[in-house]
Amino acid sequence: MPRVLVMGGTGLAGRAVTVEALARGHEVVVASRRVPNEDAAEYVPGVQYRSADVVTGDGLEEALERADVFIDATNGMGRDASHVLAFGSQNLLHTAARFGVHRAVLLSIANVDLSAYKYYRAKTAQENNYIASPLETRILRTTQFHDFVTSFFRRGARFGLIPAPAKISLQPIAVSDVARLLVDAAEGRGEADTRTVGGPRIETSRALAEQWKSATGARGAIVATRLPGAIGASWRAGENLVPENAIDGLGYSEWLSSTVA
Ligand SMILES: NC(=O)c1ccc[n+]([C@@H]2O[C@H](COP(=O)([O-])OP(=O)(O)OC[C@H]3O[C@@H](n4cnc5c(N)ncnc54)[C@H](OP(=O)(O)O)[C@@H]3O)[C@@H](O)[C@H]2O)c1
């Protein structure tokens, strides 16, 4: 079985990938800047943890040693976005090429190159690094995760209002489905190069907010808000949707039932 490195394997998507790869019998190494304690929620028994930073390069060689394939699930927000995504991926790919890693898989976002949103520009630069790499690379572009959509509602509900961005529909996808497809790609299965996938259903943000409110019993009125900036413009234009690439996976309401239970 190939040895799989999950870069950013302590994060939301990375942890799901780690669990999936381990369940399929792979030897799994997880790298991120912080190594979790055994009692931390992100800790997965049976995995080797390494401390590595894609930006400074610290620990990268040790993490990539003997890896056959890596899956990049790193993330950086705000100012860190271009450091981690654009610059960090270059470091990671160069070091991997020196260590004879065979295949590299990147988790990206559906239609990310269509928007001028700053974070999306950093993701596009990251994708371009993968495309230019001499390694065999695969990019999985997905729509927004169920958890991400939920975080919108949860944040607002703390202040008594559940925001539902007006004129925006979403096609959220379960991280467990994303993890399955990423490990397929790491194993060389499925489509080569770039694959785009979306969740099974497209629903308005209000319909999703209603499902969340009813599943959690959260208080607060659902209010139409305006998502500002380039991301708002992009999503109102429907650029976050990929109806032709919907997968037969876990929909938002089923995901809510399983997580709330
Ligand atoms: N959220 C969505 O709906 C969505 C949809 C499609 C695609 N994606 C993509 O999925 C990817 C993962 O997102 P996520 O929400 O799972 O991220 P996350 O939960 O924030 O996890 C990020 C991971 O990256 C690690 N990391 C951050 N900076 C690092 C550095 N300098 N060196 C090494 N590791 C570093 C973090 O650990 P440490 O902080 O300990 O280093 C953590 O393990 C992102 O690239 C995102 O664009 C997200």
The ligand as a MOL file (V3000), in Angstrom:
LIG
                    3D

  0  0  0     0  0            999 V3000
M  V30 BEGIN CTAB
M  V30 COUNTS 48 52 0 0 0
M  V30 BEGIN ATOM
M  V30 1 N -14.5050 25.3720 3.1910 0
M  V30 2 C -15.0190 24.9690 2.0460 0
M  V30 3 O -16.2440 24.9850 1.8550 0
M  V30 4 C -14.0930 24.4880 0.9310 0
M  V30 5 C -14.6360 24.0600 -0.2740 0
M  V30 6 C -13.7720 23.5860 -1.2690 0
M  V30 7 C -12.3960 23.5460 -1.0390 0
M  V30 8 N -11.9030 23.9900 0.1550 0 CHG=1
M  V30 9 C -10.4600 23.9550 0.3680 0
M  V30 10 O -10.1520 22.9390 1.3080 0
M  V30 11 C -8.8670 23.2350 1.8960 0
M  V30 12 C -8.9030 22.8490 3.3570 0
M  V30 13 O -9.8840 23.6310 4.0010 0
M  V30 14 P -10.2780 23.3440 5.5310 0
M  V30 15 O -11.4850 24.1480 5.8080 0
M  V30 16 O -10.2660 21.8820 5.7930 0 CHG=-1
M  V30 17 O -9.0210 24.0210 6.2790 0
M  V30 18 P -8.7180 24.1130 7.8440 0
M  V30 19 O -9.7330 23.3570 8.6470 0
M  V30 20 O -8.4890 25.5470 8.1620 0
M  V30 21 O -7.3240 23.3250 7.9690 0
M  V30 22 C -6.1590 23.8580 7.4430 0
M  V30 23 C -5.0010 22.8940 7.6960 0
M  V30 24 O -3.8100 23.4780 7.1250 0
M  V30 25 C -2.7830 23.4860 8.1420 0
M  V30 26 N -1.8880 24.6150 7.8720 0
M  V30 27 C -2.1760 25.9440 7.8900 0
M  V30 28 N -1.0670 26.6650 7.6160 0
M  V30 29 C -0.0700 25.7570 7.3960 0
M  V30 30 C 1.3260 25.8710 7.0850 0
M  V30 31 N 1.9170 27.0780 6.9420 0
M  V30 32 N 2.0540 24.7460 6.9320 0
M  V30 33 C 1.4880 23.5080 7.1070 0
M  V30 34 N 0.1740 23.3380 7.4050 0
M  V30 35 C -0.5920 24.4610 7.5560 0
M  V30 36 C -3.5500 23.6040 9.4610 0
M  V30 37 O -2.8150 23.1700 10.5920 0
M  V30 38 P -1.8200 24.1630 11.4300 0
M  V30 39 O -2.5610 25.4420 11.6180 0
M  V30 40 O -1.5170 23.4170 12.6830 0
M  V30 41 O -0.6110 24.3190 10.5770 0
M  V30 42 C -4.7000 22.6450 9.1750 0
M  V30 43 O -4.2670 21.3170 9.3500 0
M  V30 44 C -8.6010 24.7200 1.6130 0
M  V30 45 O -7.5230 24.8570 0.7270 0
M  V30 46 C -9.8930 25.2250 0.9830 0
M  V30 47 O -9.6820 26.1860 -0.0260 0
M  V30 48 C -12.7090 24.4410 1.1390 0
M  V30 END ATOM
M  V30 BEGIN BOND
M  V30 1 1 1 2
M  V30 2 2 2 3
M  V30 3 1 2 4
M  V30 4 1 4 5
M  V30 5 2 4 48
M  V30 6 2 5 6
M  V30 7 1 6 7
M  V30 8 2 7 8
M  V30 9 1 8 9
M  V30 10 1 8 48
M  V30 11 1 9 10
M  V30 12 1 9 46
M  V30 13 1 10 11
M  V30 14 1 11 12
M  V30 15 1 11 44
M  V30 16 1 12 13
M  V30 17 1 13 14
M  V30 18 2 14 15
M  V30 19 1 14 16
M  V30 20 1 14 17
M  V30 21 1 17 18
M  V30 22 2 18 19
M  V30 23 1 18 20
M  V30 24 1 18 21
M  V30 25 1 21 22
M  V30 26 1 22 23
M  V30 27 1 23 24
M  V30 28 1 23 42
M  V30 29 1 24 25
M  V30 30 1 25 26
M  V30 31 1 25 36
M  V30 32 1 26 27
M  V30 33 1 26 35
M  V30 34 2 27 28
M  V30 35 1 28 29
M  V30 36 1 29 30
M  V30 37 2 29 35
M  V30 38 1 30 31
M  V30 39 2 30 32
M  V30 40 1 32 33
M  V30 41 2 33 34
M  V30 42 1 34 35
M  V30 43 1 36 37
M  V30 44 1 36 42
M  V30 45 1 37 38
M  V30 46 2 38 39
M  V30 47 1 38 40
M  V30 48 1 38 41
M  V30 49 1 42 43
M  V30 50 1 44 45
M  V30 51 1 44 46
M  V30 52 1 46 47
M  V30 END BOND
M  V30 END CTAB
M  END
